[in-house]
Amino acid sequence: MTDKQTDDKPRVGDGTPGPGRPKGSVNKTTKAAKDVIAKAAEDLGGADRLLTWCKEAPENERAFWSSIYPKLLPFTVAGDADNPLTFQRIEREIVRTKD
């Protein structure tokens, strides 16, 4: 009786890609949802309607700049290896005043 603990098939954790979609590819459901939302946005007036909505009230413009536009910005913040990001903690002293 021989003990064959390994075989020629790729195994999880051996560094070879497993089944499923390739790394970085978009999930079909996510892509379909984005396509439907984009179509609805165009049917509702697209960029021209969004601009009109933003100008209707200050709250709408605030919502655009604080919630909608930031979704277009890069998600990752990376520093330069030669000039790394540094942080400085500022301590505040609480001083009690006489009433």
Secondary structure by P-SEA (a helix, b strand, c coil): cccccccccccccccccccccccccccaaaaaaaaaaaaaaaaaccaaaaaaaaaccaaaaaaaaccccccccccbbbbbccccbbbbbbbbbbbbbcc
